[in-house]
Amino acid sequence: MELSAGVSKQDIREQIWDYMESQNLADFPRPVHHRIPNFKGAPRAAEHFPRLQAFKMARTIKVNPDAPQKNARFLVLDSRKTLLVPTPRLRTGLFNKITPPPGATKDILRKCATSQGVRSFSTPVGLDARVQVDLVVVGSVAVSEKGWRIGKGEGYADLEYAMMVSMGAVSPETPVVTIVHDCQVVDIPEALLEDHDLTVDYILTPTRVIATGCERPKPAGIIWSKISCEMMEKIPVLRSLRSREKQAGKDVSLQDEPRDLDASRLQTAPLRALRGPQALPLATQREDVPADTVYVGNLPRDAQVSELKTALRARGAAPLRLSWQGPQRRAFLHYPDAASAQQAVSCLQDLRLGANSLRVALARQQRPSDLVDTRPGEPHPNRRPAVADL
């Protein structure tokens, strides 16, 4: 399919999702928006998988848990290879090893390859397991013939790969495969790629096998400056890896970790009560506001955080975390980086809640009075007063 000119990553996602729904190419679960799309013809696309030389040579294969890769997972098990599947949102570890019962028939193996089977027939793989992954399968929303990939926007596939690099489970030579519908193979502007983005070596569709020959380097490990404190709280294995890398002398400073303040500022800066675990001097200058933070103002007086979360998801602009300041009729949205924040501002123009047109802009472009109230107890947008998981 042809994409519109001057697109962002989110524009590409929305065009793919809209096209698959409008052309009835999507399979359950639907709608495919905000998902790695399951598509009609996914089993046929997966049939190419065992024919790859990389598959034949592999002993241990990691396959993402999304629906369109169900048949790829079955084919790994049916070939008597070791199947690793990432845990949902990495909350209970990095991945699980699927262990079918002795003498499992093909029907049982197919069950093991489903989401329910992954839960019932798996054991966790710890950081000290010294596992070696020979082949990686990831889901995609869009991918180019050059091997450039766009996921659903949450960054878990990129993070999973970076974590595997950090624990020594993969090398730069480990092949990466994605399985998509033909319509998901599109031209992706190179300018959209970032250093944490995972590229792919093979694209399998119902009609083609594409060897991308991609020469762009894959992530060389976790880029800690792109990891938020919120993500660290949600992913225990990430905290363990950070501790290891810190002990090894690496810079593991997080994206939104408070910067060190010198003693003179600590003595002279005014302190205000914070509704959070850290009581730090408040900055009221706009340059102190992170470039990855978006201001949302003019919320209805009776607005609920759940309403805003729903509206953000509908626009494809869900942040990493949301700081809710309902009494002041505003909220702050925290994104992975400045580019994501700017993209969110574009997506959220003309956003309404009830009868109110919301004011959406980069937080650092707001007046200081919009960011910090003169009343005691009002936090700076880079602090964490009331955080809503999205």
C-alpha positions as CSV (number, residue, x, y, z in Angstrom):
1,M,0.0,0.0,0.0
2,E,1.1,3.6,-0.6
3,L,1.6,5.9,2.4
4,S,1.0,9.6,2.6
5,A,4.0,11.9,2.2
6,G,5.6,13.5,5.3
7,V,4.5,10.8,7.7
8,S,5.5,10.1,11.3
9,K,5.7,6.6,12.8
10,Q,2.2,7.1,14.3
11,D,0.9,8.2,10.9
12,I,2.2,5.0,9.4
13,R,0.7,2.9,12.2
14,E,-2.7,4.5,11.7
15,Q,-2.7,4.1,7.9
16,I,-1.8,0.4,8.2
17,W,-4.5,-0.2,10.9
18,D,-7.1,1.7,9.0
19,Y,-6.3,-0.1,5.7
20,M,-6.4,-3.5,7.2
21,E,-9.8,-2.9,8.9
22,S,-11.3,-1.2,5.8
23,Q,-10.1,-4.0,3.5
24,N,-11.2,-6.7,5.9
25,L,-7.7,-8.1,6.1
26,A,-7.7,-8.3,9.8
27,D,-8.4,-11.4,11.9
28,F,-9.4,-11.8,15.5
29,P,-8.8,-9.8,17.8
30,R,-10.3,-6.8,16.2
31,P,-10.1,-3.9,15.7
32,V,-6.3,-4.2,15.1
33,H,-5.7,-0.6,16.2
34,H,-3.0,-0.3,18.9
35,R,-2.0,-4.0,18.3
36,I,0.4,-6.1,16.3
37,P,-2.2,-6.9,13.7
38,N,-3.4,-10.4,13.4
39,F,-4.1,-10.9,9.7
40,K,-5.8,-13.3,7.3
41,G,-3.1,-15.5,5.8
42,A,-0.8,-15.5,8.9
43,P,-0.6,-19.3,8.8
44,R,0.4,-19.3,5.2
45,A,3.1,-16.6,5.9
46,A,4.4,-18.8,8.7
47,E,4.9,-21.7,6.4
48,H,8.0,-20.0,5.0
49,F,9.6,-20.0,8.4
50,P,11.0,-23.6,8.5
51,R,12.4,-23.2,5.0
52,L,14.8,-20.5,6.2
53,Q,18.4,-21.7,6.6
54,A,18.5,-19.6,9.8
55,F,15.6,-21.7,11.1
56,K,17.2,-25.0,10.2
57,M,20.4,-24.0,11.9
58,A,18.8,-22.7,15.1
59,R,18.4,-24.6,18.3
60,T,16.7,-22.0,20.4
61,I,14.2,-19.5,18.9
62,K,12.5,-16.6,20.6
63,V,9.1,-15.8,19.2
64,N,6.9,-12.9,20.3
65,P,3.5,-13.8,21.9
66,D,1.2,-12.0,19.5
67,A,-1.6,-13.8,17.6
68,P,-0.1,-13.7,14.1
69,Q,3.0,-15.6,15.3
70,K,1.0,-18.5,16.7
71,N,1.9,-20.8,13.8
72,A,5.5,-19.8,14.0
73,R,5.5,-20.9,17.7
74,F,3.9,-24.2,16.7
75,L,6.5,-24.8,14.0
76,V,9.3,-24.3,16.4
77,L,7.8,-26.8,18.8
78,D,7.0,-29.3,16.0
79,S,10.6,-29.1,14.9
80,R,11.7,-30.1,18.4
81,K,13.5,-26.8,18.9
82,T,13.5,-24.8,22.1
83,L,10.9,-22.1,22.1
84,L,11.2,-18.9,24.3
85,V,8.3,-16.5,24.5
86,P,8.6,-13.1,26.2
87,T,6.4,-12.6,29.3
88,P,3.5,-10.1,28.8
89,R,5.0,-6.6,29.1
90,L,8.0,-8.2,30.8
91,R,6.4,-7.9,34.2
92,T,7.4,-11.3,35.5
93,G,10.7,-11.7,33.8
94,L,12.3,-11.6,30.3
95,F,10.9,-14.8,28.8
96,N,9.5,-18.3,29.4
97,K,10.6,-21.6,28.0
98,I,7.7,-23.6,26.6
99,T,8.0,-27.2,27.7
100,P,5.3,-29.5,26.1
101,P,4.3,-32.6,28.0
102,P,6.1,-35.8,27.1
103,G,4.7,-37.5,24.0
104,A,2.8,-34.3,23.0
105,T,0.8,-34.7,19.8
106,K,0.5,-32.0,17.1
107,D,-2.8,-30.9,18.6
108,I,-1.2,-30.5,22.0
109,L,1.8,-28.6,20.5
110,R,-0.7,-26.3,18.8
111,K,-2.3,-25.7,22.2
112,C,1.2,-25.0,23.7
113,A,1.7,-22.3,21.0
114,T,-1.4,-20.4,22.0
115,S,-1.5,-17.7,24.7
116,Q,-3.2,-20.1,27.1
117,G,-0.6,-22.8,26.3
118,V,2.2,-20.4,27.0
119,R,0.8,-19.8,30.4
120,S,0.2,-23.5,31.1
121,F,3.3,-25.1,29.7
122,S,6.1,-22.7,30.5
123,T,8.9,-22.2,33.0
124,P,10.7,-18.9,33.5
125,V,14.2,-18.3,32.2
126,G,16.3,-16.3,34.7
127,L,19.2,-13.9,34.0
128,D,21.7,-16.5,35.1
129,A,20.4,-19.2,32.7
130,R,23.2,-18.3,30.1
131,V,20.7,-19.0,27.3
132,Q,21.8,-18.5,23.7
133,V,19.1,-17.4,21.3
134,D,19.9,-18.4,17.7
135,L,16.9,-16.8,16.0
136,V,14.5,-14.0,17.0
137,V,10.9,-13.5,15.7
138,V,9.2,-10.1,16.4
139,G,5.8,-8.7,15.5
140,S,5.5,-5.5,13.4
141,V,2.9,-3.0,12.4
142,A,4.9,-1.9,9.4
143,V,8.3,-3.0,7.9
144,S,10.3,-1.9,4.9
145,E,12.1,-4.1,2.4
146,K,15.3,-2.4,3.8
147,G,14.5,-4.1,7.1
148,W,13.3,-1.0,9.0
149,R,10.6,-1.8,11.4
150,I,7.8,0.0,13.3
151,G,6.0,-1.7,16.2
152,K,2.8,-0.7,17.9
153,G,4.6,2.1,19.8
154,E,5.2,0.7,23.2
155,G,8.8,-0.3,22.5
156,Y,8.7,-3.8,24.1
157,A,10.2,-5.7,21.2
158,D,13.1,-3.2,21.0
159,L,13.6,-3.4,24.7
160,E,13.4,-7.2,24.7
161,Y,16.2,-7.4,22.2
162,A,18.3,-4.8,24.0
163,M,17.9,-6.8,27.2
164,M,18.9,-10.0,25.5
165,V,22.0,-8.2,24.3
166,S,22.8,-7.0,27.8
167,M,22.5,-10.6,29.2
168,G,24.6,-12.0,26.3
169,A,21.7,-14.0,24.8
170,V,22.1,-12.6,21.3
171,S,24.9,-11.2,19.2
172,P,25.0,-8.8,16.2
173,E,24.8,-11.8,13.9
174,T,21.6,-13.2,15.4
175,P,19.0,-13.1,12.6
176,V,15.7,-11.3,13.3
177,V,12.5,-12.3,11.4
178,T,9.1,-10.6,11.2
179,I,5.8,-12.1,9.9
180,V,3.4,-9.7,8.4
181,H,0.7,-9.2,5.7
182,D,1.9,-7.9,2.3
183,C,0.2,-4.6,2.9
184,Q,2.4,-4.0,6.0
185,V,5.5,-3.9,3.8
186,V,5.9,-0.2,3.0
187,D,8.5,2.4,2.5
188,I,9.7,3.9,5.8
189,P,11.7,7.1,5.8
190,E,15.1,6.5,7.3
191,A,14.8,9.8,9.2
192,L,12.2,8.1,11.4
193,L,14.6,5.5,12.7
194,E,16.2,5.9,16.1
195,D,19.2,4.2,17.7
196,H,17.1,2.0,19.9
197,D,15.0,0.7,16.9
198,L,15.3,-3.0,16.1
199,T,15.8,-3.9,12.4
200,V,14.9,-7.2,10.7
201,D,16.8,-9.5,8.4
202,Y,13.8,-11.5,7.0
203,I,10.2,-10.6,6.2
204,L,7.7,-13.4,5.7
205,T,4.4,-12.6,4.1
206,P,1.7,-14.9,2.6
207,T,3.3,-14.4,-0.8
208,R,6.9,-13.6,-0.3
209,V,10.1,-14.1,1.6
210,I,12.2,-11.0,1.7
211,A,15.9,-11.1,2.7
212,T,16.4,-7.4,3.6
213,G,20.2,-7.4,3.7
214,C,19.9,-4.7,6.3
215,E,23.2,-3.2,7.3
216,R,22.0,-0.8,9.9
217,P,23.4,-1.9,13.3
218,K,20.9,-3.4,15.7
219,P,20.8,-2.0,19.3
220,A,24.0,-2.7,21.2
221,G,22.3,-3.0,24.5
222,I,19.9,-1.0,26.8
223,I,20.0,2.7,26.3
224,W,19.3,3.7,29.9
225,S,18.7,7.4,29.0
226,K,15.6,6.3,27.2
227,I,14.2,4.2,30.1
228,S,11.8,6.0,32.5
229,C,11.5,5.5,36.2
230,E,7.9,4.3,35.5
231,M,9.2,1.6,33.3
232,M,11.8,0.6,35.9
233,E,9.1,0.1,38.5
234,K,7.0,-2.1,36.2
235,I,9.8,-4.4,34.9
236,P,11.7,-6.1,37.7
237,V,14.2,-7.8,35.4
238,L,15.2,-4.4,34.1
239,R,16.1,-3.3,37.6
240,S,18.3,-6.4,37.9
241,L,20.1,-5.7,34.6
242,R,20.6,-2.1,35.6
243,S,22.2,-3.1,38.8
244,R,24.6,-5.4,36.9
245,E,25.6,-2.8,34.4
246,K,26.0,-0.2,37.1
247,Q,28.4,-2.6,38.9
248,A,30.3,-3.0,35.6
249,G,30.8,0.8,35.6
250,K,28.4,1.7,32.8
251,D,26.3,4.9,32.8
252,V,22.8,3.8,33.8
253,S,21.2,7.3,34.3
254,L,17.5,7.1,33.5
255,Q,15.5,9.4,31.3
256,D,13.6,11.2,34.0
257,E,15.8,10.6,37.0
258,P,16.2,13.8,39.0
259,R,19.4,15.6,38.3
260,D,21.9,16.2,41.1
261,L,21.6,19.7,42.6
262,D,24.6,21.5,44.1
263,A,24.7,22.4,47.8
264,S,24.1,26.1,47.2
265,R,20.8,25.5,45.3
266,L,19.7,23.0,48.0
267,Q,20.2,25.7,50.6
268,T,18.6,28.6,48.8
269,A,15.9,27.1,46.6
270,P,12.4,27.2,48.1
271,L,10.9,23.9,49.1
272,R,7.2,23.1,48.7
273,A,5.3,20.0,49.9
274,L,5.1,17.3,47.3
275,R,2.5,14.6,47.1
276,G,5.1,12.1,46.2
277,P,8.1,10.2,47.6
278,Q,10.7,12.9,46.7
279,A,10.7,16.4,48.1
280,L,13.0,18.3,45.8
281,P,13.5,22.0,45.1
282,L,10.9,23.1,42.5
283,A,12.1,24.6,39.2
284,T,9.8,27.2,37.7
285,Q,11.9,28.1,34.6
286,R,10.7,26.6,31.4
287,E,14.2,25.3,30.5
288,D,14.0,23.0,33.6
289,V,11.0,21.3,32.0
290,P,11.9,18.1,30.1
291,A,11.5,18.2,26.3
292,D,9.6,14.9,26.5
293,T,6.7,16.3,28.5
294,V,3.4,17.5,27.1
295,Y,1.0,19.9,28.8
296,V,-2.8,19.3,28.6
297,G,-4.9,22.2,29.9
298,N,-8.5,23.3,30.1
299,L,-9.7,20.0,31.4
300,P,-13.4,20.0,32.4
301,R,-13.9,20.6,36.1
302,D,-15.5,17.2,36.6
303,A,-13.1,15.3,34.3
304,Q,-11.8,11.9,35.3
305,V,-8.3,10.6,34.6
306,S,-9.9,7.5,32.9
307,E,-11.6,9.8,30.4
308,L,-8.3,11.4,29.4
309,K,-6.6,8.0,29.2
310,T,-9.3,6.7,26.8
311,A,-9.0,9.8,24.6
312,L,-5.2,9.5,24.4
313,R,-5.4,5.9,23.4
314,A,-8.0,6.7,20.7
315,R,-5.5,9.2,19.2
316,G,-2.6,6.7,19.5
317,A,-0.8,9.0,21.9
318,A,-0.6,7.0,25.1
319,P,2.4,8.3,27.2
320,L,4.7,6.3,29.4
321,R,3.1,7.9,32.4
322,L,0.5,10.6,33.1
323,S,0.7,13.2,36.0
324,W,-2.9,14.1,36.8
325,Q,-3.6,17.5,38.3
326,G,-7.4,17.5,38.1
327,P,-8.0,20.3,40.6
328,Q,-5.9,22.6,38.4
329,R,-7.7,21.3,35.3
330,R,-4.5,20.1,33.7
331,A,-2.3,17.0,33.2
332,F,1.3,16.3,32.1
333,L,2.1,13.5,29.7
334,H,5.6,12.0,29.8
335,Y,6.9,10.4,26.6
336,P,10.1,8.4,25.8
337,D,11.8,11.3,24.1
338,A,11.3,14.8,22.7
339,A,10.4,13.5,19.2
340,S,7.6,11.3,20.7
341,A,6.3,14.3,22.7
342,Q,6.2,16.5,19.6
343,Q,4.4,13.7,17.7
344,A,1.9,13.5,20.5
345,V,1.2,17.2,20.3
346,S,0.4,16.8,16.6
347,C,-1.9,13.8,17.2
348,L,-3.8,15.6,20.0
349,Q,-4.7,18.8,18.3
350,D,-8.4,19.6,18.5
351,L,-8.8,17.1,21.3
352,R,-12.0,17.5,23.3
353,L,-13.3,16.2,26.6
354,G,-17.0,16.8,27.0
355,A,-17.7,20.4,25.9
356,N,-14.1,21.5,26.4
357,S,-11.5,22.0,23.7
358,L,-8.2,21.0,25.4
359,R,-5.1,23.0,25.2
360,V,-2.2,20.7,24.2
361,A,1.4,21.8,23.8
362,L,5.0,21.0,24.8
363,A,5.2,21.8,28.5
364,R,8.4,23.8,28.1
365,Q,6.6,26.2,25.8
366,Q,4.1,27.1,28.5
367,R,4.2,30.1,30.8
368,P,5.8,29.2,34.2
369,S,2.4,29.9,35.8
370,D,0.9,27.1,33.8
371,L,3.4,24.7,35.1
372,V,3.7,25.5,38.8
373,D,0.9,27.0,40.8
374,T,1.6,29.7,43.4
375,R,-0.4,27.7,45.9
376,P,1.6,25.4,48.3
377,G,1.6,21.8,47.4
378,E,1.5,22.2,43.6
379,P,4.2,20.0,42.0
380,H,6.4,20.7,39.0
381,P,5.5,18.6,35.9
382,N,8.7,16.6,36.2
383,R,7.8,15.3,39.6
384,R,5.3,12.5,40.2
385,P,2.3,13.7,42.3
386,A,-0.4,11.4,40.9
387,V,0.7,8.9,38.3
388,A,-1.8,7.0,36.2
389,D,-0.7,3.8,34.4
390,L,-1.8,3.7,30.8
